[in-house]
């Protein structure tokens, strides 16, 4: 039986991660440096801190208007986030959390221990009054940057509050069962035999009630199953319908390879997986190797087709374009604090360049599937509307099977094979057939 690591160690690592994100690094990168035995606990604390950062920042500014050093500030923000009221029972007793935060400060920044103690104890004494002071400020109330809140409100005026709230929910763990091996119903039985509660949420999709490390999944190492959100699993069926065996398919921004693998699990295809990042392309290869699948891998910028395309048209092209990741922010809660409003302009420009460069590579009668894991219209419907206009493509070329914007809300659609309801991530899909 393993012993849980001391809370002060987890808080210290969480403070490192929060400080790193506030300095511009991703939470994933920051947590990579955490020892394996501390990583799950530190990740849970840091993810919670990211989801509550707006409130925690507003509180810290009232409790300590002059920001302390980066690590001490990260510790205070982590502890304040963990002390905020929430539904259900708190993971740590209030006095324990405060004592352990002070202990973390005493070990890493001894001169700050008294300051940390004073700030946190004042918050516990004056919690109701302090929360009442900050609740009227949108950043504190919704825990997103002001520009992000405004963008969601503009794009989804009837649902913006739901969307901001949904972004602070923990995401479900959804699995993709390798269609070459079995189906969802059979894999649910394997999980049950291993003592895990699960349900089919698609013909080859399974929802796991309690998330777990992937190596604890039956058959994961052998390639029987992968982790992939329900919304992301829509890409392969959309692209494959009507494609003949052996069709030439391009996955234009393939890393880390989930959609490439899904295509190959479901059909015999001639797949080229392209990505501009050589290191990320290695992840594609690793995923394909685990699943015992093969594709042609190319490291190149999809926008520079003359440098990599041999001139033979593809029957289908998947463009899962770089985007804001606003649809998967519940999985990556740091994204909202790392993005800037100007990023949407530059990302939309790259998306347009990719669409323009890849359209000539599609065979007549072939299809291009444009996807982004975004809820922002500038990266979804507006992008496609502009593309159709630039290339004089008739609106009738859009396949009605593609859902357009999928919002991470309960009514975003469900697979007809589902036996349980699971909310997928935010996505956009447009399927364009070349006249």
C-alpha positions in Angstrom: 0.0 0.0 0.0 1.5 3.3 -1.1 1.5 6.4 1.2 0.2 9.7 -0.1 2.9 12.3 -0.3 2.8 15.1 2.2 0.6 18.0 1.2 3.4 20.6 1.7 5.4 18.9 -1.1 2.4 18.9 -3.4 1.7 22.6 -2.7 5.4 23.4 -3.3 5.3 21.7 -6.7 1.9 23.3 -7.5 3.4 26.7 -6.7 6.2 26.0 -9.2 3.6 25.2 -11.8 1.4 28.2 -11.2 4.4 30.5 -11.3 5.5 28.9 -14.5 2.1 29.4 -16.2 2.0 33.0 -15.1 5.5 33.4 -16.7 4.1 32.0 -20.0 4.9 28.3 -19.9 2.3 25.6 -20.3 1.1 23.6 -17.3 2.0 20.4 -19.1 5.6 21.5 -19.5 5.8 22.8 -15.9 4.5 19.5 -14.5 7.0 17.4 -16.6 9.7 18.3 -14.1 7.7 17.0 -11.1 8.8 13.6 -9.8 6.4 10.8 -10.8 5.2 10.1 -7.2 4.1 13.7 -6.8 2.8 14.4 -10.3 -0.9 13.2 -9.9 -1.4 15.2 -6.7 0.4 18.3 -8.0 -1.5 18.1 -11.2 -4.9 18.0 -9.4 -3.9 21.0 -7.3 -2.5 23.0 -10.2 -5.5 22.2 -12.5 -7.8 23.5 -9.7 -5.7 26.6 -9.3 -6.0 27.3 -13.0 -9.7 26.9 -12.9 -10.0 29.3 -10.0 -7.2 31.6 -10.9 -9.4 34.7 -11.5 -10.9 34.5 -8.1 -7.7 33.7 -6.4 -5.9 36.6 -8.0 -8.6 39.0 -7.0 -8.5 37.8 -3.5 -4.7 37.9 -3.3 -4.7 41.5 -4.6 -7.0 42.5 -1.7 -5.1 40.5 0.9 -1.7 41.5 -0.4 -1.9 44.4 -2.9 1.9 44.3 -3.5 2.6 41.0 -5.3 5.2 38.8 -3.6 8.0 36.9 -5.4 6.8 34.6 -8.1 7.0 31.3 -6.2 5.4 32.7 -3.0 2.6 34.2 -5.2 2.1 30.8 -6.8 1.8 29.2 -3.4 -0.7 31.8 -2.2 -2.8 31.5 -5.4 -2.7 27.7 -5.1 -3.8 27.7 -1.5 -6.5 30.3 -2.0 -7.9 28.4 -4.9 -8.0 25.2 -2.7 -9.7 27.1 0.1 -12.5 28.4 -2.1 -16.1 27.1 -1.4 -17.2 24.3 -3.7 -19.9 21.7 -4.0 -19.3 18.6 -2.0 -16.6 18.0 0.5 -13.3 19.7 0.2 -10.3 17.4 -0.4 -8.4 18.9 2.5 -9.5 20.3 5.8 -9.0 24.1 6.0 -6.6 24.1 8.9 -4.5 21.4 7.3 -4.2 23.2 4.0 -3.1 26.5 5.7 -0.6 24.7 8.0 0.8 22.7 5.0 1.1 25.9 2.9 3.0 27.6 5.6 5.2 24.5 6.0 5.9 24.6 2.2 6.9 28.3 2.5 9.1 27.6 5.6 11.0 24.9 3.6 11.5 26.8 0.3 11.3 30.5 1.2 11.6 30.8 5.0 11.4 34.5 5.1 7.9 34.3 3.6 6.3 31.8 6.0 4.9 34.4 8.4 3.5 36.4 5.5 1.9 33.3 3.9 0.4 32.4 7.3 -1.1 35.9 7.9 -2.6 36.1 4.4 -4.2 32.7 4.5 -5.5 33.0 8.0 -7.0 36.4 7.3 -8.8 34.9 4.3 -10.3 32.1 6.4 -11.5 34.7 8.9 -13.0 37.1 6.4 -13.9 34.7 3.6 -17.5 35.8 3.1 -16.8 39.5 3.1 -13.8 39.1 0.7 -15.7 36.9 -1.7 -18.6 39.4 -1.7 -16.1 42.1 -2.7 -14.7 40.2 -5.7 -17.8 38.5 -7.0 -18.9 41.4 -9.1 -15.8 41.4 -11.2 -16.2 39.2 -14.3 -12.7 37.8 -14.3 -13.1 36.7 -10.7 -16.6 35.5 -11.1 -16.0 33.5 -14.3 -12.3 32.7 -13.9 -11.4 33.6 -17.5 -9.5 36.7 -18.9 -11.8 39.6 -19.7 -11.1 39.4 -23.5 -12.0 35.6 -23.5 -15.3 36.3 -21.6 -16.2 39.0 -24.1 -15.4 36.8 -27.1 -17.6 33.9 -25.8 -20.4 36.4 -25.0 -20.2 37.8 -28.5 -20.1 34.5 -30.3 -22.7 32.7 -28.1 -24.9 35.4 -26.6 -27.5 32.9 -25.3 -25.1 30.4 -23.9 -22.0 32.2 -22.8 -22.5 31.7 -19.1 -23.0 28.0 -19.6 -19.9 27.7 -21.7 -17.7 29.6 -19.1 -19.1 27.4 -16.4 -18.5 24.2 -18.4 -14.8 25.2 -18.9 -14.3 24.8 -15.2 -15.7 21.3 -15.0 -13.4 18.3 -14.9 -13.5 16.5 -18.3 -14.6 12.9 -18.8 -12.1 10.2 -19.7 -13.2 8.7 -22.9 -11.5 5.8 -24.7 -11.4 4.8 -28.3 -11.5 1.1 -28.8 -9.4 -0.2 -31.7 -12.0 -1.3 -34.2 -9.6 -3.9 -35.6 -9.7 -5.7 -32.2 -13.2 -5.3 -30.6 -16.1 -2.9 -30.0 -17.1 -0.7 -27.1 -19.5 -3.3 -25.6 -16.9 -6.0 -25.4 -14.3 -3.6 -24.0 -16.7 -2.4 -21.3 -16.9 -6.1 -20.2 -13.1 -6.3 -20.0 -13.1 -3.2 -17.8 -15.8 -4.6 -15.6 -13.7 -7.8 -15.1 -10.8 -5.5 -14.1 -13.1 -3.8 -11.5 -13.7 -0.5 -13.5 -17.1 1.0 -14.1 -17.6 2.1 -17.7 -20.3 2.5 -20.4 -20.4 2.6 -24.1 -20.8 6.1 -25.5 -20.4 5.1 -29.2 -19.8 2.0 -31.3 -16.1 2.2 -30.4 -16.2 4.8 -27.6 -16.2 4.1 -23.9 -16.6 6.4 -21.0 -14.7 5.5 -17.9 -16.4 6.6 -14.6 -13.1 7.0 -12.7 -10.1 8.2 -14.7 -6.9 6.2 -14.3 -3.4 6.0 -15.7 -3.4 4.6 -19.2 -1.2 1.7 -18.4 -3.9 0.4 -16.0 -6.3 0.0 -19.0 -6.6 -3.6 -20.1 -4.8 -4.0 -23.4 -3.5 -0.4 -23.7 0.1 -1.4 -24.2 -1.0 -4.0 -26.8 -2.9 -1.3 -28.8 -6.5 -2.4 -27.9 -7.5 1.0 -26.8 -6.5 4.7 -26.8 -7.6 7.8 -25.0 -9.6 10.2 -27.3 -12.5 12.6 -26.5 -15.9 11.8 -28.0 -15.9 15.0 -30.1 -12.5 14.2 -31.5 -13.7 10.7 -32.5 -16.1 12.2 -35.0 -13.4 13.1 -37.5 -12.7 9.6 -38.8 -16.3 8.6 -39.5 -17.0 11.9 -41.3 -14.0 11.6 -43.5 -14.3 7.8 -44.3 -17.9 7.6 -45.4 -17.9 6.7 -49.1 -14.1 6.4 -49.4 -13.0 3.2 -51.2 -10.4 0.8 -49.7 -6.9 2.0 -50.5 -7.9 5.6 -50.8 -5.1 8.2 -50.6 -5.7 10.2 -47.4 -3.6 13.1 -46.0 -3.7 14.1 -42.3 -2.2 17.5 -42.7 -1.4 18.5 -39.1 -1.2 15.0 -37.7 0.6 15.2 -34.3 0.1 13.6 -31.9 -1.6 11.0 -34.1 -4.9 10.2 -32.6 -7.0 10.9 -35.7 -4.4 9.3 -38.0 -4.6 6.1 -35.9 -8.4 6.3 -35.8 -8.6 6.4 -39.6 -6.3 3.4 -40.0 -8.2 1.4 -37.3 -11.4 1.8 -39.3 -10.3 1.3 -42.9 -7.5 0.1 -45.2 -6.0 3.4 -46.4 -2.9 4.9 -48.0 -2.3 7.5 -45.3 0.3 10.3 -45.2 0.7 11.9 -41.8 2.3 15.4 -42.1 3.4 17.7 -39.4 5.8 20.6 -39.2 7.2 19.6 -35.8 9.7 16.7 -36.0 9.5 15.9 -32.3 5.7 15.8 -32.4 5.9 13.6 -35.5 7.8 11.1 -33.4 4.8 10.9 -31.1 2.7 9.9 -34.2 5.1 7.1 -34.9 5.0 5.9 -31.3 1.2 5.8 -31.3 1.1 4.0 -34.6 3.7 1.5 -33.4 1.7 0.7 -30.3 -1.4 0.2 -32.3 0.5 -1.8 -35.0 -0.5 0.5 -37.8 1.4 2.1 -40.6 1.4 5.5 -42.3 3.8 7.5 -44.4 5.3 10.2 -42.1 6.4 13.6 -43.5 7.9 16.5 -41.6 7.0 19.7 -43.5 4.9 22.8 -43.3 1.6 22.0 -44.9 1.4 25.6 -46.2 4.4 25.0 -48.5 2.8 22.3 -50.6 5.4 22.7 -53.4 8.1 21.4 -50.9 6.4 18.1 -50.0 3.4 17.3 -52.4 4.2 15.0 -55.3 1.3 16.3 -57.3 -0.9 13.3 -57.0 -4.3 14.4 -55.5 -5.6 13.0 -52.3 -9.1 11.4 -52.1 -9.5 13.0 -48.6 -7.6 15.5 -46.6 -8.0 16.1 -42.9 -7.0 19.5 -41.6 -7.1 19.5 -37.8 -5.8 23.1 -37.8 -3.8 24.8 -35.0 -6.2 26.9 -33.0 -6.9 28.6 -29.6 -7.9 25.3 -28.0 -10.9 27.1 -26.5 -13.0 24.0 -26.9 -10.7 21.9 -24.7 -10.0 24.4 -22.0 -11.5 22.1 -19.4 -8.7 19.6 -20.2 -6.1 22.3 -20.4 -7.2 25.0 -17.9 -4.0 27.0 -18.3 -4.8 27.8 -22.0 -7.2 30.6 -21.1 -4.4 32.4 -19.1 -1.7 31.8 -21.8 -3.7 33.0 -24.8 -4.0 36.6 -25.8 -6.7 38.3 -27.9 -4.2 38.9 -30.6 -3.5 35.2 -30.9 -6.8 34.7 -32.5 -5.9 37.0 -35.4 -2.6 35.2 -36.1 -4.2 31.7 -35.6 -7.0 32.6 -38.0 -4.4 33.7 -40.6 -2.6 30.4 -40.3 -5.8 28.4 -40.6 -6.7 30.4 -43.8 -3.2 29.7 -45.2 -3.5 26.0 -44.6 -6.9 25.8 -46.2 -5.7 27.7 -49.3 -2.6 25.5 -49.6 -4.3 22.2 -49.1 -7.4 22.7 -51.3 -5.4 22.1 -54.6 -4.2 18.8 -53.2 -7.7 17.4 -53.0 -9.0 15.4 -56.0 -12.1 16.4 -57.8 -14.9 14.7 -56.1 -12.7 14.3 -53.0 -13.3 15.9 -49.6 -11.5 18.2 -47.2 -12.5 17.9 -43.5 -11.6 21.1 -41.6 -11.5 20.8 -37.8 -10.6 22.9 -34.8 -10.9 22.2 -31.1 -12.3 25.7 -30.7 -15.7 27.3 -29.8 -14.7 30.7 -31.3 -16.6 31.4 -34.5 -13.5 33.1 -36.0 -11.8 29.7 -36.1 -14.9 27.8 -37.2 -17.9 29.0 -39.3 -16.4 32.4 -40.1 -13.2 30.7 -41.3 -15.1 28.4 -43.6 -17.5 31.1 -44.9 -14.4 33.1 -45.9 -12.8 30.1 -47.6 -15.8 29.3 -49.7 -16.0 32.9 -50.8 -12.2 33.1 -51.7 -12.4 30.0 -53.8 -15.8 30.4 -55.3 -16.9 27.1 -53.8 -20.7 26.8 -53.7 -22.3 26.4 -50.3 -23.9 23.2 -51.5 -20.4 21.7 -51.4 -20.6 21.6 -47.6 -21.7 18.1 -46.4 -24.6 18.4 -44.0 -23.2 15.4 -42.0 -20.6 17.7 -40.5 -22.0 19.2 -37.3 -20.4 22.7 -37.5 -19.8 24.0 -34.0 -20.0 21.5 -31.2 -20.2 23.1 -27.8 -19.0 21.3 -24.7 -22.6 21.3 -23.3 -25.0 18.4 -22.7 -26.9 18.9 -26.0 -23.8 18.8 -28.3 -24.9 15.5 -29.9 -24.5 11.9 -29.0 -23.5 8.8 -31.0 -26.5 6.6 -32.0 -24.8 3.6 -30.4 -24.4 5.4 -27.0 -25.8 3.8 -23.9 -24.7 6.7 -21.7 -24.6 10.5 -22.1 -21.2 12.1 -22.1 -20.4 15.7 -23.0 -17.7 15.9 -25.6 -15.2 18.7 -26.0 -15.8 21.9 -28.0 -15.0 21.3 -31.7 -15.8 22.6 -35.2 -16.2 20.4 -38.2 -16.8 21.3 -41.9 -16.7 18.7 -44.6 -16.2 20.2 -48.1 -16.5 18.2 -51.3 -14.5 19.5 -54.2 -16.7 20.1 -57.3 
